[in-house]
Amino acid sequence: MVNNSLKSLLFEYQQKRDKALNDCLKKKYEMYEKYPDVEDIDKRIATLSIQSIQSSLIDSSNKSNKNKNEIDKLKLEKQDLLKKYHIPNKSLLPKFECSKCEDTGYVETANGNVLCSCIKQKLYNLAYNNSNIFDLQNQNFENFRFDLYSDKVDVEKYNVDISPRENITLIKETCENFINNFDNPDQNNLIFCGHTGLGKTFLSTCIANEVIKNGKNVLYQTAPIMLDQIIDYKFGKSSENIIDSIYSVDLLIIDDLGTETKNNLKITELFNIINTRLLNQNNKITKTIISTNLSLQELYNAYDERIVSRIIGNYNACYFYGEDIRVKKKMVTS
């Protein structure tokens, strides 16, 4: 499945790259038609470049240096013409969707060519994220609405002396700090606690959007689906191995922790996931966001003490409270 998806994506990438290169060439010819003096310089540069290569092959260094100096002069002349005609240098370059791999799907490293983060993210989306409620397109900080949270303090109801709106503002700041310090090994992970409909999944996706923009990969899984997939693979009921991806992905988002059916096998696997990702194997920084409807006390009651102690020691807890914002959205639109 992964191989087929990769082949399909690489074919799409080749089409995107070809289109970007063709569009760039078309723009260049349009510019030449309008400004033939620029075309003349490009032709002279091309001719001298070929001559320079030929000269270097027969070890004629003087001629090669002379050509190089002439090419440098022509390049300066071209820059002057572009400024005169108000043509930005960027407009003459291909507009690739990914500047890192230039729409090839691969980047060159010291260990050879490896898959670019952009195509790895697409593979994660195809295999896992798109089958869940992960809505990267619409759930982002630009669409975050503070007005859906009450600005009234209700100590009796929520047992805190700040309003839901002030609380969500502080949580958003915590999320932004998490994003800005993602590569800092001392930056804690996040756990979102609170009832349903308070924006936990929405904020997780907002973070995912920003992390992906920064060239990282994100894997989103609900706890029930994730743990069932792991158990099924280990017992030979499925050929799909999600474990390596769960351990190594830059950001793992575990949603709905506490809604899965619990047994010793699943609790062990959950501990392995949390613990392994905290170890930062191979000097790779990995971060995790856990979202749950349970309080920390309820987590203690439901899970192995080792799991909760790892969370307490290595996660910043964000407590969501207020009225169900999904209900409020419906009231506003109706």
N, C-alpha and C positions, 0 to 999 in steps of 0.2 A: 504493500500500500504506500509506504513512504517513498520507495524507489519510483513508483508510477507517478506520485505527486511531484517528486523532484524533477523527473523528466518533463512533465507537463509545465511546471513552473519555469524551467530553463528554456523551454521553447517560447514561452510568453516573454521571458526576459530578452531573448534574441530578437523577437519581433519589436519590443519596445526600444531596444538599442538601435536596430536598423532604422526605425522611424525617427529617432532622435538625430541620428547621423544624416539621414536624408533631408530632414527639415533644416538642419544646419547648412547642408550643401546648397539647398534651394535658396536660403537666405543670402548665402555668399554670392551666388550667381546674380541674384537680384541687386545686391550691392555693386557688383562689377558692372552691371548694365547701367546703373545710375552714376557710378564713379569709376570710369575706366582707368584712371591713373592709379587707383589702389590695385586693380587687377594687374596692371603693368609691373608694379613693384613686386607683387606676389610671384609673378612669372619669373622675374629676374632673380628673386631669392631662391626659387626652386631650381633654376638653371645652375646658379652658383653652388648650391648645396650638392647637386649631382657631380659637378666638376670637382668639388672639394673631396668627395668620397673617392672619385677616380684618382685624384692626385695622391691621396693617402695610401692607396693601394700600390702605387709605384714609388712610394717614399719620396715624393717631391714636397718636402715640408714647407719650403718657401712659398710655393704657389698655393698650398693649402692654407697657410696663415694669411696670405693676401686675400684669398677668397673669403675667409672667415671675417676679416676686417671689413670687407665690402658688404658682406651679409649684415653685419652689425649696423653699419651705416644705413642700409636700406630699411632695416627694422625700425630705426629711429625716424626715418622719413615717413614710414607707414604710420607710426604712432602720431606724428604731427598731422598727417592727413585725416586720420580718424577723429582727432580732436577738432580739427577744422570742420568736419562734416557732422560733428556731434554723434559719433557712433561709439557706444561703450564697448570695450573689449569683450565683456561678458556676453554681449549679444551675438558675437561671432563663434561662441562655443556651443557644443551640443548640450541640450537641456535634458540630462539624464534624471530619471526618477530618484536614483540613489547615487550620490556623488562619491561614496566610498568605493563601490565596485563598478561604477559607470555602467550599470545595468547588465553586468556579465554574470552576477550571482556569486562571484568569487573575489577574494582579496588576497594579495600576496603577503605572506609573513615569512619570518626567518625559517619556519618549518615547512615552507612550501605554500601552495594555494589552498585556502580553506573557504568554506561557505561563508558568505557575507551575513551579517546579522539581519539584514532585511529579508533575505530569502529563508533564513532559519525561522524568523518570526511568522512568515507566511505558511511554512510547514506546520508550525505549532497551531496556527489558526485553523488550518485545514483538518488536522488530526484531532485537535482537542477543543480549542477555544470556541469555534463557530458552532459546535454542537451544544454549547451551554448558553447562558444568558449574558454572555460577554459582549457588550455593545460598544466597541471602541469608537465607532463613528459619531455617536450622539452623546455619549457620556464623557464629558470633559469639563475642565475647570471653567471654560467660557460659558457653559450652560448651567453652572452651579448657582442655585438660587437661595440666598440667605433669607429672603422674605417668607419662605415656607416654614421657617422656624420662629416660634413665638419669642418676642422680646420681653415677656413678662416673667419675673422671678416667682417661682412657686416652691418654696422650701418644703412645705407640707407634702406636696405631691412627688417631688423629685429628690428631696433630701439634700439639695445643694443650693448655694446662695447666689448662683448666676443663672441667667436665662438660657433656654435652649439655643437661642441665636448667638449669644456670647460664647457658649460652649462649643458650638459647631465652628465658630470663627477660630477658636484656639486649636481645634482639631485640624482645621484646614492649614493653619500655620505649622502644625506638627508634620502634616503630610508634605508640605513644601520643603521643610527642613530635611525630611527623609529623602526626597528627590535630589536636593542640592548636595547632600552628603552621601549619596548612594555608594560611592567607591571608598568611603572611609570605613575601614574594618571595625572601628569603634562605634559606628552608628548602629543603634539598635533596630531590630525589626519592629513590626507593628502588629497589635492585636486590637481589633474593633469589637467592642461588646455593646449589646443593646438589643431591644426588641426589633421585630421586623418593621420595615417601612420607614426607617430613620436615616437612610442614605449610606449605609455601610458599603454595600456593593457598588453604588454609584461612585463613592470616593475612591474605592479600590481601583475602579476602571479609569478614573481621572489620573491617578498615579501611574497606572499602566501606560496610558497615552504619553505622558511626559517621559517616562523611562524609555519607551520605544523610540521616541524622538531623539534621545541621547545615545542611540545605537545599542541598547540592551534588548534582551529577549524576555518575553513574559509568557508564562504558562498559567492559565486559569483553570481551576478544577473545584467542583463542589466536593466536600469531604466524602459523601456517600459514593459518588461515582469514582473518585480517585482510589479509595481503599478497595472497592469492589474490583476495579481493573487490576490492581496489584495482586490481590488474592487469586483472581481468575488466571492470571499469567503464571503465578507460582505453582498453581495446581494443574496447569496444562489445559485449562478451559478456554484459553485465549492465546493467540500467537503474538499479540501486540504487547511489546515490552515498553511500558511507560516509565519504568523505574529510573533508568539512566537520565532521562529528561527531567524528571522530578528532582533528582539529586543535583543536577548540574545547571539548570536554567538560571539565568541571572536573577529574575524575580519570579517566585512562585506565589500565587494567590490561592489560598485554601478558603473557600466560602462555605458557609453553613456548617461549620464544625459543631458537632453535637446532635445533628439530625440523622446521622448514620446509625444503623443497627450496630451494637457494640459486642465484641467478643475479644478474647485474649489475642487472637491473631491480628486483628485490626489495630488494637491498642499498641501491639509491638511494632507494627509497620508504621504507625503514626509517630511513635518515639524515634524510630530509625530515620524517618524523613526529617523531623525537627532537629535531631542531634547531628546527623550527617551534614545538613546545610549549615549548621553553626560551626562546623570544623573547618570550613573554607578550604576544602581539599585542593591540592595542586595550586595553592596560593590564589585561588579564584574567589573573588568576593561574590557571595550569593546572599540575597535578601528574601525574606518571606513576610507576607501579610496574611494573617488569620482573621477571619470574620466569624463571629458566633453570636447566637441569641442568648448564650449563657453568661452569667456573671463569673468572676474568678472563683468565688466560693462554690458555685455549681460545677465548674470545671474540676475543682478538687474532688468533689463528690463523684464525678463521672469517670475520671481518668486516673491512670497511674500517677503517683506522686512525682516520678521522674519527669513526666511530660510537663506538668504544671510548674515544677521548679525551673525547668529550662525556659519556659515562657516568662515566668516572673523575673528571672535574671537577665534575659536577653531581648525582651520585647517592651516597647513603650505601649501602655494600655490607654486606649481612647474610649471613653464611655459616652455612648449616644443616648440621648433621651429627648422626649418631646412628643408631639402628636404625630400620627402616621402621615408622612408627607405625600404618600401616594393618594390617600383619601383627600387631602387638601388640594392636590393637583386636579382631581376629578371635580371637586366643588368649584374650582376656579374656572375650568373649561366648560362646565355644564350650564 
